[in-house]
Amino acid sequence: MIFGRQSGPCSPKFDTIFDSLPASIGKLQRAAVNYRAVRVARCAGRRTAPARQTDRVSQPLAEPPHLPPATEQRVRSHATQLVSLAARHGITRLAFASPGRIRGHIADDRDLFDMFEFQRAATDLLGAEVTVYSDGALRNDHVSPDLAAAAPL
């Protein structure tokens, strides 16, 4: 209380800010009305979120389990399957770079979605994490030495 009057967000004077807004504001006015309803509920000690909104609240998504990186032995033991899977996604010249890293050539008529779909499918096939790099990465400065020296499957 300031000089015997209630002040702050629970004071009736606070409402006049929103009442003075022109009707043409639209979204802002609707937001002000929603804000006022929440503020009034808080001042009255009630829950601030209507039940219809809390019914839609869900649990956070669980992170997928982290897989170990695919070893060279695992990749080479599935080389035939990986090469055929890659071909379906327009990827050729597969090469093992390092644990969890494979390099390949992506056809001109394919895009990153094909590469990511192959990466997901290869991870599922191997039961280990695989990241696929385009051989176009070799044109970059400071390319990782393992990508440059990758051994063909």
GROMACS elastic network, one bead per residue, 0.5 to 0.9 nm:
[ bonds ]
;  ai    aj funct       b0    kb
    1     4     6  0.55809   500
    1     5     6  0.51449   500
    1     7     6  0.58371   500
    1     8     6  0.86948   500
    2     5     6  0.53275   500
    2     6     6  0.64313   500
    2     7     6  0.65421   500
    3     6     6  0.84636   500
    5    11     6  0.85032   500
    6    10     6  0.76826   500
    6    11     6  0.55533   500
    6    12     6  0.82539   500
    6    13     6  0.88414   500
    7    10     6  0.68755   500
    7    11     6  0.50998   500
    7    12     6  0.83479   500
    7    13     6  0.77695   500
    7    14     6  0.81178   500
    8    11     6  0.56729   500
    8    13     6  0.86267   500
    8    14     6  0.71729   500
    9    12     6  0.83015   500
    9    13     6  0.86054   500
    9    14     6  0.59468   500
    9    15     6  0.85822   500
    9    39     6  0.71654   500
    9    40     6  0.88256   500
    9    43     6  0.82690   500
   10    13     6  0.85231   500
   10    14     6  0.71335   500
   10    15     6  0.89262   500
   10    39     6  0.71320   500
   10    40     6  0.70657   500
   10    42     6  0.84914   500
   10    43     6  0.57525   500
   10    44     6  0.89486   500
   11    14     6  0.55242   500
   11    15     6  0.76832   500
   12    15     6  0.56239   500
   12    16     6  0.75485   500
   13    16     6  0.56069   500
   13    17     6  0.77638   500
   14    17     6  0.59715   500
   14    18     6  0.78973   500
   15    18     6  0.56157   500
   15    19     6  0.63706   500
   15    20     6  0.88938   500
   15    36     6  0.73834   500
   16    20     6  0.60863   500
   16    21     6  0.89289   500
   17    20     6  0.56133   500
   17    21     6  0.71980   500
   18    21     6  0.55537   500
   18    29     6  0.74535   500
   18    32     6  0.62101   500
   18    33     6  0.76754   500
   18    36     6  0.82678   500
   19    22     6  0.82566   500
   21    24     6  0.84085   500
   21    25     6  0.73195   500
   21    28     6  0.89246   500
   21    29     6  0.70797   500
   22    25     6  0.60444   500
   22    26     6  0.88178   500
   22    29     6  0.81914   500
   23    26     6  0.66738   500
   23    29     6  0.72773   500
   24    29     6  0.83576   500
   25    28     6  0.56915   500
   25    29     6  0.57729   500
   25    30     6  0.85715   500
   26    29     6  0.52513   500
   26    30     6  0.62753   500
   26    31     6  0.86774   500
   27    30     6  0.50575   500
   27    31     6  0.61072   500
   27    32     6  0.85379   500
   28    31     6  0.50106   500
   28    32     6  0.61382   500
   28    33     6  0.86727   500
   29    33     6  0.62227   500
   29    34     6  0.86277   500
   30    33     6  0.50611   500
   30    34     6  0.62292   500
   30    35     6  0.85053   500
   31    34     6  0.50484   500
   31    35     6  0.59863   500
   31    36     6  0.84898   500
   32    36     6  0.60147   500
   32    37     6  0.85861   500
   33    36     6  0.50511   500
   33    37     6  0.62565   500
   33    38     6  0.87331   500
   34    37     6  0.51342   500
   34    38     6  0.63195   500
   34    39     6  0.86026   500
   35    38     6  0.51981   500
   35    39     6  0.60789   500
   35    40     6  0.85669   500
   36    39     6  0.50011   500
   36    40     6  0.60092   500
   36    41     6  0.84890   500
   37    40     6  0.51945   500
   37    41     6  0.61753   500
   37    42     6  0.86439   500
   37    48     6  0.82737   500
   38    41     6  0.51115   500
   38    42     6  0.61810   500
   38    43     6  0.86414   500
   38    47     6  0.85388   500
   38    48     6  0.53007   500
   38    49     6  0.74268   500
   39    42     6  0.50790   500
   39    43     6  0.61318   500
   39    44     6  0.85625   500
   39    48     6  0.77947   500
   40    43     6  0.50977   500
   40    44     6  0.61550   500
   40    45     6  0.86133   500
   40    46     6  0.86491   500
   40    48     6  0.87280   500
   41    44     6  0.50873   500
   41    45     6  0.61827   500
   41    46     6  0.50749   500
   41    47     6  0.65655   500
   41    48     6  0.57297   500
   41    49     6  0.89702   500
   42    46     6  0.56741   500
   42    47     6  0.68206   500
   42    48     6  0.60474   500
   43    46     6  0.76545   500
   45    48     6  0.86127   500
   47    50     6  0.74651   500
   49    52     6  0.82052   500
   49    53     6  0.65179   500
   49    54     6  0.67062   500
   50    53     6  0.56435   500
   50    54     6  0.67379   500
   50    55     6  0.89996   500
   51    54     6  0.51293   500
   51    55     6  0.61289   500
   51    56     6  0.89630   500
   52    55     6  0.53963   500
   52    56     6  0.71159   500
   53    56     6  0.55612   500
   53    57     6  0.70189   500
   54    57     6  0.52250   500
   54    58     6  0.87211   500
   55    58     6  0.81689   500
   58    61     6  0.86413   500
   59    62     6  0.86217   500
   61    64     6  0.89957   500
   62    65     6  0.87820   500
   63    66     6  0.82789   500
   64    67     6  0.89056   500
   66   128     6  0.87370   500
   66   129     6  0.78740   500
   67    70     6  0.85739   500
   67   123     6  0.87572   500
   67   127     6  0.72343   500
   67   128     6  0.52013   500
   67   129     6  0.53975   500
   68    71     6  0.85986   500
   68   100     6  0.79752   500
   68   127     6  0.84119   500
   68   128     6  0.53591   500
   68   129     6  0.57612   500
   69    99     6  0.55123   500
   69   101     6  0.80215   500
   69   128     6  0.53526   500
   69   130     6  0.63349   500
   69   131     6  0.87946   500
   70    73     6  0.82372   500
   70    74     6  0.62857   500
   70    75     6  0.64868   500
   70    98     6  0.86121   500
   70    99     6  0.53547   500
   70   101     6  0.77109   500
   70   123     6  0.81381   500
   70   126     6  0.70627   500
   70   127     6  0.78879   500
   70   129     6  0.55416   500
   70   130     6  0.60214   500
   71    74     6  0.52410   500
   71    75     6  0.62249   500
   71    76     6  0.85929   500
   71    98     6  0.76606   500
   71   100     6  0.65370   500
   71   128     6  0.81741   500
   72    75     6  0.50967   500
   72    76     6  0.59780   500
   72    77     6  0.84065   500
   72    96     6  0.68742   500
   72    97     6  0.86079   500
   72    98     6  0.71744   500
   72    99     6  0.62728   500
   72   100     6  0.83489   500
   73    76     6  0.52546   500
   73    77     6  0.60340   500
   73    78     6  0.87362   500
   74    77     6  0.51739   500
   74    78     6  0.64867   500
   74    79     6  0.85996   500
   74   126     6  0.69884   500
   74   128     6  0.86787   500
   75    78     6  0.53403   500
   75    79     6  0.59202   500
   75    82     6  0.79537   500
   75    96     6  0.75849   500
   75   100     6  0.89439   500
   75   126     6  0.72556   500
   75   153     6  0.82972   500
   76    80     6  0.82734   500
   76    82     6  0.89708   500
   76    96     6  0.83281   500
   76   153     6  0.65315   500
   77    80     6  0.80555   500
   78    81     6  0.54277   500
   78    82     6  0.60693   500
   78    83     6  0.86467   500
   78   125     6  0.83693   500
   78   126     6  0.75077   500
   79    82     6  0.50249   500
   79    83     6  0.60272   500
   79    84     6  0.86097   500
   79    94     6  0.89285   500
   79   153     6  0.61013   500
   80    83     6  0.52378   500
   80    84     6  0.63220   500
   80    85     6  0.85741   500
   80   153     6  0.84936   500
   81    84     6  0.52648   500
   81    85     6  0.60340   500
   81    86     6  0.84803   500
   81   125     6  0.85325   500
   82    86     6  0.59182   500
   82    87     6  0.85025   500
   82    94     6  0.83916   500
   82   118     6  0.89718   500
   82   122     6  0.66872   500
   82   125     6  0.82242   500
   83    86     6  0.50648   500
   83    87     6  0.61704   500
   83    88     6  0.88386   500
   83    91     6  0.82387   500
   83    92     6  0.72718   500
   83    93     6  0.82324   500
   83    94     6  0.69001   500
   83   153     6  0.81009   500
   84    87     6  0.50901   500
   84    88     6  0.65462   500
   85    88     6  0.53322   500
   85    89     6  0.68458   500
   85    91     6  0.85512   500
   85   118     6  0.70770   500
   85   121     6  0.78632   500
   85   122     6  0.77169   500
   86    89     6  0.51656   500
   86    90     6  0.63024   500
   86    92     6  0.65046   500
   86    94     6  0.79853   500
   86   104     6  0.86148   500
   86   115     6  0.85235   500
   86   118     6  0.61715   500
   86   119     6  0.89020   500
   86   122     6  0.84670   500
   87    91     6  0.51742   500
   87    92     6  0.60838   500
   88    91     6  0.74662   500
   88   118     6  0.84827   500
   89    92     6  0.89404   500
   89   106     6  0.83828   500
   89   107     6  0.88513   500
   89   110     6  0.77383   500
   89   114     6  0.53771   500
   89   115     6  0.69548   500
   89   117     6  0.75596   500
   89   118     6  0.62321   500
   90   105     6  0.82658   500
   90   106     6  0.59189   500
   90   107     6  0.54233   500
   90   108     6  0.86437   500
   90   109     6  0.80524   500
   90   110     6  0.63011   500
   90   111     6  0.89728   500
   90   114     6  0.72346   500
   90   115     6  0.82432   500
   91    94     6  0.75250   500
   91   104     6  0.61044   500
   91   105     6  0.54068   500
   91   107     6  0.61983   500
   91   110     6  0.84908   500
   91   114     6  0.83147   500
   91   115     6  0.75059   500
   91   118     6  0.83730   500
   91   134     6  0.88925   500
   92   104     6  0.57742   500
   92   105     6  0.51233   500
   92   106     6  0.66020   500
   92   107     6  0.77207   500
   93   103     6  0.78991   500
   93   104     6  0.52575   500
   93   105     6  0.57643   500
   93   106     6  0.88611   500
   93   135     6  0.89394   500
   93   152     6  0.68771   500
   93   153     6  0.78880   500
   94   102     6  0.67929   500
   94   103     6  0.56502   500
   94   105     6  0.71257   500
   94   150     6  0.89492   500
   94   151     6  0.85179   500
   94   152     6  0.59039   500
   94   153     6  0.59421   500
   95   101     6  0.88488   500
   95   102     6  0.56908   500
   95   103     6  0.51299   500
   95   104     6  0.62729   500
   95   147     6  0.86458   500
   95   150     6  0.54070   500
   95   151     6  0.50590   500
   95   153     6  0.52007   500
   96    99     6  0.79819   500
   96   100     6  0.85476   500
   96   101     6  0.65162   500
   96   103     6  0.64275   500
   96   104     6  0.89882   500
   96   146     6  0.87411   500
   96   147     6  0.82161   500
   96   149     6  0.89211   500
   96   150     6  0.52295   500
   96   151     6  0.53450   500
   96   152     6  0.62681   500
   96   153     6  0.65459   500
   97   100     6  0.81027   500
   97   101     6  0.54154   500
   97   102     6  0.54088   500
   97   103     6  0.65328   500
   97   145     6  0.87359   500
   97   146     6  0.50747   500
   97   147     6  0.51271   500
   97   148     6  0.78432   500
   97   149     6  0.68048   500
   97   151     6  0.65240   500
   97   152     6  0.87851   500
   98   101     6  0.52050   500
   98   102     6  0.72471   500
   98   146     6  0.61749   500
   98   147     6  0.77949   500
   98   150     6  0.75353   500
   99   102     6  0.83430   500
   99   129     6  0.87932   500
   99   130     6  0.81424   500
  100   128     6  0.76058   500
  100   129     6  0.56378   500
  100   131     6  0.58781   500
  100   132     6  0.84478   500
  101   129     6  0.85494   500
  101   130     6  0.57737   500
  101   132     6  0.59986   500
  101   133     6  0.73313   500
  101   146     6  0.87192   500
  101   147     6  0.80403   500
  102   130     6  0.69980   500
  102   131     6  0.62071   500
  102   133     6  0.61700   500
  102   134     6  0.87032   500
  102   147     6  0.79319   500
  102   150     6  0.78656   500
  103   131     6  0.84626   500
  103   132     6  0.56290   500
  103   134     6  0.57329   500
  103   135     6  0.60266   500
  103   147     6  0.66906   500
  103   150     6  0.71296   500
  103   152     6  0.88196   500
  104   132     6  0.71456   500
  104   133     6  0.63553   500
  104   134     6  0.52681   500
  104   135     6  0.55475   500
  104   136     6  0.88439   500
  105   133     6  0.84803   500
  105   134     6  0.56294   500
  105   135     6  0.53105   500
  105   136     6  0.75126   500
  106   109     6  0.83331   500
  106   110     6  0.65344   500
  106   111     6  0.76006   500
  106   112     6  0.86541   500
  106   114     6  0.84952   500
  106   115     6  0.74270   500
  106   134     6  0.63576   500
  106   135     6  0.77213   500
  106   136     6  0.85175   500
  107   110     6  0.54195   500
  107   111     6  0.80873   500
  108   111     6  0.77262   500
  110   113     6  0.79621   500
  110   114     6  0.63084   500
  110   115     6  0.82001   500
  111   114     6  0.55908   500
  111   115     6  0.68209   500
  112   116     6  0.61206   500
  112   117     6  0.84784   500
  113   116     6  0.50961   500
  113   117     6  0.60198   500
  113   118     6  0.85183   500
  114   117     6  0.50852   500
  114   118     6  0.61609   500
  114   119     6  0.85280   500
  115   118     6  0.51589   500
  115   119     6  0.61333   500
  115   120     6  0.87212   500
  115   132     6  0.70303   500
  115   133     6  0.83045   500
  115   134     6  0.82398   500
  116   120     6  0.61549   500
  116   121     6  0.85144   500
  116   131     6  0.86566   500
  116   132     6  0.76988   500
  117   120     6  0.51534   500
  117   121     6  0.61368   500
  117   122     6  0.84981   500
  118   121     6  0.50067   500
  118   122     6  0.58846   500
  118   123     6  0.84125   500
  118   132     6  0.81137   500
  119   122     6  0.51215   500
  119   123     6  0.61209   500
  119   124     6  0.86258   500
  119   129     6  0.87276   500
  119   130     6  0.62169   500
  119   131     6  0.61469   500
  119   132     6  0.59055   500
  120   123     6  0.51468   500
  120   124     6  0.62654   500
  120   125     6  0.86576   500
  120   129     6  0.87574   500
  120   130     6  0.78423   500
  120   131     6  0.87501   500
  121   124     6  0.50594   500
  121   125     6  0.61020   500
  121   126     6  0.86283   500
  122   126     6  0.60424   500
  122   127     6  0.81805   500
  122   128     6  0.83789   500
  122   129     6  0.83174   500
  122   130     6  0.67031   500
  122   131     6  0.89813   500
  123   126     6  0.53041   500
  123   127     6  0.56178   500
  123   128     6  0.53875   500
  123   129     6  0.52608   500
  123   130     6  0.53754   500
  123   131     6  0.83738   500
  124   127     6  0.51918   500
  124   128     6  0.72556   500
  124   129     6  0.84029   500
  125   128     6  0.80473   500
  126   129     6  0.78301   500
  126   130     6  0.83498   500
  133   136     6  0.81395   500
  133   137     6  0.69883   500
  133   147     6  0.80849   500
  134   137     6  0.57267   500
  134   138     6  0.81044   500
  135   138     6  0.56099   500
  135   139     6  0.80405   500
  135   147     6  0.82108   500
  135   148     6  0.86903   500
  136   139     6  0.57971   500
  136   140     6  0.78308   500
  137   140     6  0.55349   500
  137   141     6  0.88677   500
  137   143     6  0.69820   500
  137   147     6  0.83217   500
  137   148     6  0.89922   500
  138   141     6  0.79377   500
  138   142     6  0.88769   500
  138   143     6  0.60781   500
  138   144     6  0.84738   500
  138   147     6  0.73387   500
  138   148     6  0.63681   500
  139   143     6  0.77624   500
  140   143     6  0.57798   500
  142   145     6  0.83624   500
  143   146     6  0.85334   500
  143   147     6  0.71541   500
  143   148     6  0.71218   500
  144   147     6  0.55282   500
  144   148     6  0.66689   500
  144   149     6  0.89779   500
  145   148     6  0.50837   500
  145   149     6  0.61561   500
  145   150     6  0.84804   500
  146   149     6  0.51565   500
  146   150     6  0.58338   500
  147   150     6  0.51972   500
  147   151     6  0.89939   500
